[in-house]
């Protein structure tokens, strides 16, 4: 019974991160990536890095939802969140907003949740089950 609760908790975490992040990715697919490209240009980074956004906000969340290469996908999301914090907010993102939380609260929540998924894995309710290694 305990293992069932643990696996359900992992599934709920995957649904939360993958399902909600997918909305951000679909929005960008429909409305374009110019904002991302402008952030990259403003920070003197190569323009081609914008290709990481659809990978990290569409493909990786789908993989997380399905439990397919979950740990790698969660690590991709975590890296993307670090980039988003740096590019969109910088150090000023740690200031407190109107609600009393850091301005980058949502980014930090995705970052922490993606790292949690990376460390605990997909659980029993996943399409891809590898018993050992990074992809488990």
DSSP file (Angstrom, degrees, kcal/mol; ACC not computed):
  #  RESIDUE AA STRUCTURE BP1 BP2  ACC     N-H-->O    O-->H-N    N-H-->O    O-->H-N    TCO  KAPPA ALPHA  PHI   PSI    X-CA   Y-CA   Z-CA
    1    1 A X     >        0   0    0      0, 0.0     4,-1.9     0, 0.0     5,-0.2   0.000 360.0 360.0 360.0 -39.1    0.0    0.0    0.0
    2    2 A X  H  >  +     0   0    0      1,-0.2     4,-2.2     2,-0.2     5,-0.2   0.917 360.0  51.2 -63.1 -42.1    2.9    2.4    0.8
    3    3 A X  H  > S+     0   0    0      1,-0.2     4,-2.6     2,-0.2    -1,-0.2   0.864 106.7  54.8 -64.4 -35.2    4.5    1.8   -2.6
    4    4 A X  H  > S+     0   0    0      2,-0.2     4,-2.5     1,-0.2    -1,-0.2   0.921 109.0  47.7 -62.5 -43.9    1.1    2.5   -4.3
    5    5 A X  H  X S+     0   0    0     -4,-1.9     4,-2.3     2,-0.2    -2,-0.2   0.897 111.8  50.2 -64.2 -40.0    1.0    5.9   -2.5
    6    6 A X  H  X S+     0   0    0     -4,-2.2     4,-2.2     2,-0.2    -2,-0.2   0.936 112.6  46.2 -63.3 -45.9    4.6    6.7   -3.4
    7    7 A X  H  X S+     0   0    0     -4,-2.6     4,-2.2     1,-0.2    -2,-0.2   0.870 111.9  51.0 -67.0 -36.5    3.9    5.9   -7.1
    8    8 A X  H  X S+     0   0    0     -4,-2.5     4,-2.6     2,-0.2    -1,-0.2   0.884 109.1  52.2 -65.7 -37.9    0.7    7.9   -7.1
    9    9 A X  H  X S+     0   0    0     -4,-2.3     4,-2.2     2,-0.2    -2,-0.2   0.906 109.6  48.5 -63.4 -41.6    2.6   10.8   -5.6
   10   10 A X  H  X S+     0   0    0     -4,-2.2     4,-2.4     2,-0.2    -2,-0.2   0.906 111.4  50.5 -64.1 -41.2    5.2   10.5   -8.4
   11   11 A X  H  X S+     0   0    0     -4,-2.2     4,-2.7     2,-0.2    -2,-0.2   0.922 110.2  49.3 -62.4 -44.0    2.5   10.4  -11.0
   12   12 A X  H  X S+     0   0    0     -4,-2.6     4,-2.5     2,-0.2    -1,-0.2   0.888 110.6  50.6 -64.1 -38.3    0.8   13.5   -9.5
   13   13 A X  H  X S+     0   0    0     -4,-2.2     4,-2.5     2,-0.2     5,-0.3   0.914 111.6  48.2 -63.7 -42.9    4.1   15.4   -9.5
   14   14 A X  H  X>S+     0   0    0     -4,-2.4     4,-2.5     2,-0.2     5,-0.6   0.905 111.7  49.2 -64.5 -41.2    4.7   14.4  -13.2
   15   15 A X  I  X>S+     0   0    0     -4,-2.7     4,-1.7     3,-0.2     5,-0.5   0.912 112.6  49.0 -64.1 -41.9    1.1   15.5  -14.1
   16   16 A X  I  X5S+     0   0    0     -4,-2.5     4,-1.4    -5,-0.2     5,-0.3   0.950 120.4  33.9 -62.7 -50.7    1.6   18.8  -12.3
   17   17 A X  I  X5S+     0   0    0     -4,-2.5     4,-2.2     2,-0.2     5,-0.3   0.969 126.2  38.4 -72.3 -53.8    5.0   19.6  -13.9
   18   18 A X  I  X5S+     0   0    0     -4,-2.5     4,-1.6    -5,-0.3    -3,-0.2   0.924 119.1  46.6 -65.2 -45.7    4.5   18.1  -17.3
   19   19 A X  I  X<S+     0   0    0     -4,-1.7     4,-0.7    -5,-0.6    -1,-0.2   0.917 117.8  40.1 -66.0 -44.5    0.9   19.1  -17.8
   20   20 A X  H >X<S+     0   0    0     -4,-1.4     4,-0.8    -5,-0.5     3,-0.6   0.883 114.2  51.7 -75.5 -37.4    1.2   22.7  -16.7
   21   21 A X  H 3X S+     0   0    0     -4,-2.2     4,-1.8    -5,-0.3     3,-0.4   0.835  99.8  65.8 -67.2 -30.1    4.5   23.3  -18.4
   22   22 A X  H 3X S+     0   0    0     -4,-1.6     4,-2.8    -5,-0.3    -1,-0.2   0.846  93.4  60.3 -60.3 -33.7    3.0   22.0  -21.6
   23   23 A X  H <X S+     0   0    0     -4,-0.7     4,-2.3    -3,-0.6    -1,-0.2   0.909 104.2  49.8 -59.0 -42.0    0.6   25.0  -21.7
   24   24 A X  H  X S+     0   0    0     -4,-0.8     4,-2.0    -3,-0.4    -1,-0.2   0.911 112.3  47.6 -63.0 -42.4    3.6   27.3  -21.8
   25   25 A X  H  X S+     0   0    0     -4,-1.8     4,-2.2    32,-0.7    -2,-0.2   0.907 111.3  48.9 -66.9 -42.8    5.2   25.4  -24.7
   26   26 A X  H  X S+     0   0    0     -4,-2.8     4,-2.3    31,-0.3    -1,-0.2   0.899 109.0  54.4 -64.7 -39.8    2.0   25.2  -26.7
   27   27 A X  H  X S+     0   0    0     -4,-2.3     4,-2.4    -5,-0.2     5,-0.2   0.937 110.0  46.3 -57.5 -46.5    1.5   29.0  -26.2
   28   28 A X  H  X S+     0   0    0     -4,-2.0     4,-2.0     1,-0.2    -1,-0.2   0.866 109.7  54.4 -67.1 -35.1    4.9   29.6  -27.6
   29   29 A X  H  < S+     0   0    0     -4,-2.2    -1,-0.2     1,-0.2    -2,-0.2   0.897 115.0  40.7 -62.3 -38.9    4.3   27.3  -30.5
   30   30 A X  H  < S+     0   0    0     -4,-2.3    -2,-0.2     1,-0.2    -1,-0.2   0.821 126.7  31.7 -78.4 -31.8    1.2   29.2  -31.4
   31   31 A X  H  < S-     0   0    0     -4,-2.4     3,-0.2     1,-0.2    -2,-0.2   0.447 109.9-112.5-111.7  -2.2    2.5   32.7  -30.8
   32   32 A X     <  -     0   0    0     -4,-2.0    -1,-0.2    -5,-0.2     3,-0.2  -0.162  14.6 -97.3  97.6 170.7    6.2   32.4  -31.7
   33   33 A X  S  > S+     0   0    0      1,-0.1     4,-2.5     2,-0.1     5,-0.2   0.091  77.1 116.1-117.4  18.7    9.5   32.5  -30.0
   34   34 A X  H  > S+     0   0    0      1,-0.2     4,-2.6    -3,-0.2     5,-0.2   0.876  76.1  54.5 -61.1 -38.2   10.5   36.1  -30.7
   35   35 A X  H  > S+     0   0    0      2,-0.2     4,-2.1     1,-0.2    -1,-0.2   0.927 110.3  46.9 -61.3 -43.2   10.5   37.1  -27.1
   36   36 A X  H  > S+     0   0    0      1,-0.2     4,-2.3     2,-0.2    -2,-0.2   0.928 112.0  50.1 -63.1 -44.7   13.0   34.2  -26.4
   37   37 A X  H  X S+     0   0    0     -4,-2.5     4,-2.3     1,-0.2    -1,-0.2   0.870 109.4  51.3 -63.6 -36.3   15.1   35.2  -29.3
   38   38 A X  H  X S+     0   0    0     -4,-2.6     4,-2.5     2,-0.2    -1,-0.2   0.882 108.8  51.3 -68.8 -36.8   15.2   38.8  -28.1
   39   39 A X  H  X S+     0   0    0     -4,-2.1     4,-1.2     2,-0.2    -2,-0.2   0.913 110.7  48.8 -63.9 -41.9   16.3   37.7  -24.6
   40   40 A X  H  <>S+     0   0    0     -4,-2.3     5,-2.9     1,-0.2     3,-0.4   0.929 112.6  47.4 -62.9 -45.0   19.1   35.6  -26.1
   41   41 A X  H ><5S+     0   0    0     -4,-2.3     3,-1.7     1,-0.2    -2,-0.2   0.904 108.6  54.7 -63.2 -41.6   20.2   38.5  -28.2
   42   42 A X  H 3<5S+     0   0    0     -4,-2.5    -1,-0.2     1,-0.3    -2,-0.2   0.769 111.7  45.2 -64.0 -25.0   20.1   40.9  -25.2
   43   43 A X  T 3<5S-     0   0    0     -4,-1.2    -1,-0.3    -3,-0.4    -2,-0.2   0.170 115.7-114.0-104.9  16.9   22.4   38.6  -23.3
   44   44 A X  T < 5 +     0   0    0     -3,-1.7     2,-0.3     1,-0.2    -3,-0.2   0.840  68.6 141.9  55.5  38.8   24.8   38.0  -26.2
   45   45 A X      < -     0   0    0     -5,-2.9    -1,-0.2    -6,-0.1    -2,-0.1  -0.783  60.8 -85.0-106.8 154.7   23.9   34.4  -26.6
   46   46 A X    >   -     0   0    0     -2,-0.3     3,-1.4     1,-0.1     4,-0.2  -0.271  30.4-132.0 -61.4 140.7   23.6   32.5  -29.9
   47   47 A X  G >  S+     0   0    0      1,-0.3     3,-1.8     2,-0.1     4,-0.2   0.821 100.2  69.5 -61.5 -33.7   20.2   32.8  -31.6
   48   48 A X  G >  S+     0   0    0      1,-0.3     3,-1.8     2,-0.2    -1,-0.3   0.637  76.6  82.8 -66.0 -13.1   19.9   29.0  -32.2
   49   49 A X  G X  S+     0   0    0     -3,-1.4     3,-2.0     1,-0.3     4,-0.3   0.710  71.1  79.0 -63.7 -18.1   19.5   28.4  -28.5
   50   50 A X  G X> S+     0   0    0     -3,-1.8     3,-1.6     1,-0.3     4,-0.7   0.774  76.9  73.6 -61.7 -22.7   15.8   29.2  -28.9
   51   51 A X  H <> S+     0   0    0     -3,-1.8     4,-1.0     1,-0.3    -1,-0.3   0.747  85.2  66.3 -61.7 -21.9   15.4   25.7  -30.3
   52   52 A X  H <> S+     0   0    0     -3,-2.0     4,-2.9    -4,-0.2    -1,-0.3   0.766  88.4  67.9 -68.9 -24.5   15.8   24.4  -26.7
   53   53 A X  H <> S+     0   0    0     -3,-1.6     4,-2.6    -4,-0.3     5,-0.3   0.950 100.4  43.3 -67.0 -50.4   12.5   26.0  -25.7
   54   54 A X  H  X>S+     0   0    0     -4,-0.7     5,-1.8     1,-0.2     4,-1.4   0.862 116.3  50.9 -63.6 -30.6   10.2   23.8  -27.7
   55   55 A X  I  <>S+     0   0    0     -4,-1.0     5,-3.0     3,-0.2     6,-0.2   0.948 118.1  37.2 -65.9 -46.9   12.3   20.8  -26.6
   56   56 A X  I  <5S+     0   0    0     -4,-2.9    -2,-0.2     1,-0.2    -1,-0.2   0.714 126.2  36.5 -80.6 -21.6   12.1   21.8  -22.9
   57   57 A X  I  <5S+     0   0    0     -4,-2.6   -32,-0.7    -5,-0.2   -31,-0.3   0.496 132.5  18.1-112.0  -4.3    8.5   23.1  -22.9
   58   58 A X  I  X5S+     0   0    0     -4,-1.4     4,-1.8    -5,-0.3    -3,-0.2   0.607 127.9  35.6-125.0 -60.8    6.8   20.7  -25.3
   59   59 A X  I  ><S+     0   0    0     -5,-1.8     4,-2.4     2,-0.2     5,-0.2   0.951 119.5  47.0 -67.0 -50.2    8.8   17.5  -25.9
   60   60 A X  H  ><S+     0   0    0     -5,-3.0     4,-2.6     1,-0.2    -1,-0.2   0.912 111.9  50.4 -61.5 -44.0   10.2   17.1  -22.3
   61   61 A X  H  > S+     0   0    0     -6,-0.2     4,-2.7     2,-0.2    -1,-0.2   0.892 110.2  50.6 -62.5 -36.4    6.8   17.8  -20.6
   62   62 A X  H  X S+     0   0    0     -4,-1.8     4,-2.3     2,-0.2    -1,-0.2   0.927 111.5  48.2 -63.8 -43.3    5.1   15.2  -22.8
   63   63 A X  H  X>S+     0   0    0     -4,-2.4     5,-2.8     2,-0.2     4,-1.4   0.900 111.4  50.2 -62.5 -40.5    7.8   12.7  -21.9
   64   64 A X  H  <5S+     0   0    0     -4,-2.6     3,-0.3     3,-0.2    -2,-0.2   0.933 110.4  49.9 -63.1 -45.7    7.4   13.5  -18.2
   65   65 A X  H  <5S+     0   0    0     -4,-2.7    -2,-0.2     1,-0.2    -1,-0.2   0.911 116.6  41.0 -58.2 -43.6    3.6   13.0  -18.5
   66   66 A X  H  <5S-     0   0    0     -4,-2.3    61,-2.6    -5,-0.2    62,-0.2   0.637 109.6-120.5 -81.5 -14.5    4.0    9.7  -20.2
   67   67 A X  T  <5 +     0   0    0     -4,-1.4    61,-1.7    -3,-0.3     2,-0.5   0.875  64.1 144.0  74.5  37.8    6.9    8.6  -18.0
   68   68 A X  S   <S-     0   0    0     -5,-2.8    -1,-0.3     1,-0.2    -2,-0.1  -0.952  79.9 -17.4-115.8 116.7    9.2    8.2  -21.0
   69   69 A X  S  > S+     0   0    0     -2,-0.5     4,-2.4    66,-0.2    -1,-0.2   0.936  88.3 168.9  50.1  48.8   12.8    9.1  -20.4
   70   70 A X  H  >  +     0   0    0     65,-0.4     4,-2.7    -3,-0.2     5,-0.2   0.892  63.5  47.9 -63.0 -46.9   11.5   10.9  -17.3
   71   71 A X  H  > S+     0   0    0     64,-0.3     4,-2.2     2,-0.2    -1,-0.2   0.928 114.4  45.8 -65.4 -44.9   14.7   11.7  -15.5
   72   72 A X  H  > S+     0   0    0      2,-0.2     4,-2.2     1,-0.2    -1,-0.2   0.926 114.2  49.6 -62.9 -43.8   16.5   13.1  -18.6
   73   73 A X  H  X S+     0   0    0     -4,-2.4     4,-2.1     1,-0.2    -2,-0.2   0.897 110.2  50.3 -62.6 -40.7   13.3   15.1  -19.5
   74   74 A X  H  X S+     0   0    0     -4,-2.7     4,-2.4     1,-0.2    -1,-0.2   0.882 109.1  51.7 -65.5 -37.6   13.1   16.5  -16.0
   75   75 A X  H  X S+     0   0    0     -4,-2.2     4,-2.4     2,-0.2    -2,-0.2   0.890 107.9  52.3 -65.6 -38.7   16.8   17.5  -16.1
   76   76 A X  H  X S+     0   0    0     -4,-2.2     4,-2.3     2,-0.2    -2,-0.2   0.915 110.4  48.4 -61.2 -43.5   16.1   19.3  -19.4
   77   77 A X  H  X S+     0   0    0     -4,-2.1     4,-2.2     2,-0.2    -2,-0.2   0.919 110.5  51.1 -63.4 -43.4   13.3   21.2  -17.8
   78   78 A X  H  X S+     0   0    0     -4,-2.4     4,-1.9     1,-0.2    -2,-0.2   0.916 110.8  47.9 -61.5 -43.5   15.4   22.1  -14.8
   79   79 A X  H  X S+     0   0    0     -4,-2.4     4,-2.2     1,-0.2    -1,-0.2   0.913 110.8  51.8 -63.4 -41.9   18.2   23.5  -17.1
   80   80 A X  H  X S+     0   0    0     -4,-2.3     4,-2.7     1,-0.2    -1,-0.2   0.877 107.3  53.1 -62.9 -37.0   15.7   25.5  -19.1
   81   81 A X  H  X S+     0   0    0     -4,-2.2     4,-2.4     2,-0.2    -1,-0.2   0.886 107.0  51.4 -66.8 -37.6   14.3   27.0  -15.8
   82   82 A X  H  X S+     0   0    0     -4,-1.9     4,-2.3     2,-0.2    -2,-0.2   0.934 112.2  47.1 -62.7 -44.7   17.8   28.1  -14.8
   83   83 A X  H  X S+     0   0    0     -4,-2.2     4,-3.3     1,-0.2     5,-0.3   0.919 111.3  51.3 -60.6 -43.9   18.2   29.7  -18.2
   84   84 A X  H  X>S+     0   0    0     -4,-2.7     4,-2.4     1,-0.2     5,-0.5   0.891 110.0  49.0 -64.4 -38.8   14.7   31.4  -18.0
   85   85 A X  I  X>S+     0   0    0     -4,-2.4     5,-2.6     2,-0.2     4,-1.6   0.944 116.5  42.9 -63.6 -47.0   15.5   32.8  -14.5
   86   86 A X  I  <5S+     0   0    0     -4,-2.3    -2,-0.2     3,-0.2    -1,-0.2   0.940 120.7  39.5 -64.2 -48.7   18.9   34.2  -15.8
   87   87 A X  I  <5S+     0   0    0     -4,-3.3    -2,-0.2    -5,-0.2    -3,-0.2   0.911 124.5  33.5 -73.0 -43.5   17.6   35.5  -19.1
   88   88 A X  I  <5S+     0   0    0     -4,-2.4    -3,-0.2    -5,-0.3    -1,-0.2   0.787 137.8   7.5 -86.9 -27.4   14.2   37.0  -18.1
   89   89 A X  I ><<S-     0   0    0     -4,-1.6     3,-0.9    -5,-0.5    -3,-0.2   0.731  72.7-172.5-125.4 -38.8   14.9   38.2  -14.6
   90   90 A X  G > <S-     0   0    0     -5,-2.6     3,-1.4     1,-0.2     4,-0.2  -0.351  72.1 -29.5  65.6-155.6   18.6   38.0  -13.5
   91   91 A X  G >  S+     0   0    0      1,-0.3     3,-1.5     2,-0.2    -1,-0.2   0.752 133.6  70.7 -65.9 -23.8   19.3   38.8   -9.9
   92   92 A X  G X  S+     0   0    0     -3,-0.9     3,-1.6     1,-0.3    -1,-0.3   0.695  80.5  76.6 -69.2 -15.7   16.2   41.1   -9.7
   93   93 A X  G <  S+     0   0    0     -3,-1.4    11,-1.7     1,-0.3    10,-0.7   0.701  84.0  64.6 -65.7 -18.4   14.0   38.1   -9.9
   94   94 A X  G <  S+     0   0    0     -3,-1.5    -1,-0.3    -4,-0.2    -2,-0.2   0.519  78.6 107.9 -84.4  -4.3   14.7   37.3   -6.3
   95   95 A X  S <  S-     0   0    0     -3,-1.6     8,-2.1    -4,-0.1     2,-0.3  -0.356  82.3-101.9 -65.7 154.5   13.0   40.5   -5.2
   96   96 A X  B     -A  102   0A   0      6,-0.2     6,-0.3     7,-0.1    -1,-0.1  -0.636  37.7-147.8 -81.3 135.5    9.7   40.1   -3.5
   97   97 A X    >   -     0   0    0      4,-3.5     3,-1.5    -2,-0.3    -1,-0.1  -0.092  39.3 -76.1 -88.2-168.6    6.6   40.8   -5.7
   98   98 A X  T 3  S+     0   0    0      1,-0.3    -2,-0.1     2,-0.1    -1,-0.0   0.783 130.1  53.0 -62.3 -29.1    3.3   42.2   -4.7
   99   99 A X  T 3  S-     0   0    0      2,-0.2    -1,-0.3     3,-0.0     3,-0.1   0.450 119.0-106.8 -88.8  -0.6    2.2   38.9   -3.2
  100  100 A X  S <  S+     0   0    0     -3,-1.5     2,-0.3     1,-0.4    -2,-0.1   0.455  86.6 106.6  91.5   1.1    5.2   38.7   -0.9
  101  101 A X  S    S-     0   0    0      1,-0.1    -4,-3.5     2,-0.0    -1,-0.4  -0.712  82.8 -82.0-107.5 161.2    6.9   35.9   -2.9
  102  102 A X  B >   -A   96   0A   0     -6,-0.3     3,-1.6    -2,-0.3    -6,-0.2  -0.281  38.4-120.2 -57.9 148.8   10.0   36.2   -5.1
  103  103 A X  T 3  S+     0   0    0     -8,-2.1     3,-0.4   -10,-0.7    -9,-0.2   0.825 114.8  54.0 -60.3 -31.9    9.1   37.4   -8.7
  104  104 A X  T 3> S+     0   0    0    -11,-1.7     4,-2.8    -9,-0.2    -1,-0.3   0.059  71.6 125.2 -91.8  26.0   10.6   34.1  -10.0
  105  105 A X  H <> S+     0   0    0     -3,-1.6     4,-2.4     1,-0.2    -1,-0.2   0.903  73.3  46.6 -52.1 -49.8    8.3   32.0   -7.8
  106  106 A X  H  > S+     0   0    0     -3,-0.4     4,-2.5     1,-0.2    -1,-0.2   0.912 112.8  49.7 -63.8 -42.7    6.8   30.0  -10.7
  107  107 A X  H  > S+     0   0    0      1,-0.2     4,-2.6     2,-0.2    -1,-0.2   0.910 111.8  48.8 -61.5 -42.1   10.2   29.4  -12.2
  108  108 A X  H  X S+     0   0    0     -4,-2.8     4,-2.9     2,-0.2     5,-0.2   0.879 109.7  52.2 -65.7 -37.3   11.6   28.2   -8.9
  109  109 A X  H  X S+     0   0    0     -4,-2.4     4,-2.4    -5,-0.2    -2,-0.2   0.925 112.2  44.8 -64.9 -44.8    8.6   25.9   -8.4
  110  110 A X  H  X S+     0   0    0     -4,-2.5     4,-2.7     2,-0.2     5,-0.2   0.909 114.1  50.9 -63.0 -41.9    9.1   24.3  -11.8
  111  111 A X  H  X S+     0   0    0     -4,-2.6     4,-2.3    -5,-0.2    -2,-0.2   0.952 113.4  43.1 -61.0 -51.4   12.9   24.1  -11.1
  112  112 A X  H  X S+     0   0    0     -4,-2.9     4,-2.1     1,-0.2    -1,-0.2   0.895 116.2  48.3 -63.5 -41.0   12.4   22.4   -7.7
  113  113 A X  H  X S+     0   0    0     -4,-2.4     4,-2.4    -5,-0.2    -1,-0.2   0.898 110.8  50.1 -68.3 -40.6    9.7   20.0   -9.0
  114  114 A X  H  X S+     0   0    0     -4,-2.7     4,-2.4     1,-0.2    -2,-0.2   0.899 111.2  49.3 -64.4 -39.9   11.7   19.0  -12.1
  115  115 A X  H  X S+     0   0    0     -4,-2.3     4,-2.2    -5,-0.2    -2,-0.2   0.881 108.7  53.5 -65.8 -36.9   14.7   18.3   -9.9
  116  116 A X  H  X S+     0   0    0     -4,-2.1     4,-2.6     2,-0.2     5,-0.3   0.934 110.2  47.0 -61.6 -45.3   12.5   16.2   -7.6
  117  117 A X  H  X S+     0   0    0     -4,-2.4     4,-2.6     1,-0.2    -2,-0.2   0.905 109.4  55.1 -62.5 -41.1   11.3   14.2  -10.6
  118  118 A X  H  < S+     0   0    0     -4,-2.4    -1,-0.2     1,-0.2    -2,-0.2   0.912 114.2  40.2 -57.2 -43.2   14.9   13.8  -11.7
  119  119 A X  H  < S+     0   0    0     -4,-2.2    -2,-0.2     1,-0.2    -1,-0.2   0.849 123.8  35.4 -78.8 -34.3   15.9   12.4   -8.3
  120  120 A X  H  < S-     0   0    0     -4,-2.6     3,-0.2     1,-0.2    -2,-0.2   0.696  97.8-145.7 -95.7 -18.9   12.8   10.1   -7.7
  121  121 A X     <  -     0   0    0     -4,-2.6    -1,-0.2    -5,-0.3    -2,-0.1  -0.251  36.4 -58.5  82.8-174.6   12.1    9.0  -11.2
  122  122 A X        -     0   0    0     14,-0.4     3,-0.3     1,-0.2    -1,-0.2   0.773  67.9-144.9 -81.1 -28.9    8.8    8.2  -12.9
  123  123 A X        -     0   0    0     13,-0.4    -1,-0.2    -3,-0.2     3,-0.1  -0.399  45.1 -47.1  86.9-172.7    7.5    5.5  -10.6
  124  124 A X  S    S+     0   0    0      1,-0.2     2,-1.7  -121,-0.2    -1,-0.2   0.804 122.0  72.6 -68.6 -32.5    5.4    2.5  -11.5
  125  125 A X  S    S+     0   0    0     -3,-0.3     2,-0.3  -118,-0.2    -1,-0.2  -0.538  76.5 109.7 -91.1  75.1    2.9    4.4  -13.7
  126  126 A X        -     0   0    0     -2,-1.7   -59,-0.3     1,-0.1   -58,-0.1  -0.979  67.9-133.0-145.8 152.6    5.1    5.1  -16.6
  127  127 A X  S    S+     0   0    0    -61,-2.6     2,-0.6    -2,-0.3   -59,-0.2   0.875  97.4  51.1 -73.3 -37.9    5.4    3.9  -20.2
  128  128 A X        -     0   0    0    -61,-1.7     2,-0.6   -62,-0.2   -58,-0.2  -0.897  67.6-176.9-108.8 119.4    9.1    3.4  -20.1
  129  129 A X        +     0   0    0     -2,-0.6     2,-0.5    -3,-0.1     7,-0.1  -0.916   7.3 170.1-121.5 107.6   10.5    1.3  -17.2
  130  130 A X        -     0   0    0     -2,-0.6    -2,-0.0     5,-0.2     3,-0.0  -0.967  24.2-149.8-113.7 130.6   14.2    0.8  -16.9
  131  131 A X  S    S+     0   0    0     -2,-0.5     2,-0.3     1,-0.0    -1,-0.1   0.802  72.3  21.0 -74.0 -31.2   15.2   -0.8  -13.7
  132  132 A X  S    S+     0   0    0      3,-0.0     3,-0.3     0, 0.0     2,-0.1  -0.903  91.1  36.8-136.3 162.9   18.7    0.9  -13.3
  133  133 A X  S >  S-     0   0    0     -2,-0.3     3,-1.3     1,-0.2    -3,-0.1  -0.245  96.2 -47.1  94.3-177.7   20.6    3.9  -14.4
  134  134 A X  T 3  S+     0   0    0      1,-0.3    -1,-0.2     2,-0.1   -63,-0.1   0.795 129.6  54.4 -62.9 -32.8   19.9    7.5  -15.1
  135  135 A X  T 3         0   0    0     -3,-0.3   -65,-0.4     1,-0.2   -64,-0.3   0.513 360.0 360.0 -84.7  -4.1   16.8    6.9  -17.3
  136  136 A X    <         0   0    0     -3,-1.3   -14,-0.4    -7,-0.1   -13,-0.4   0.496 360.0 360.0 -67.6 360.0   15.0    4.8  -14.6
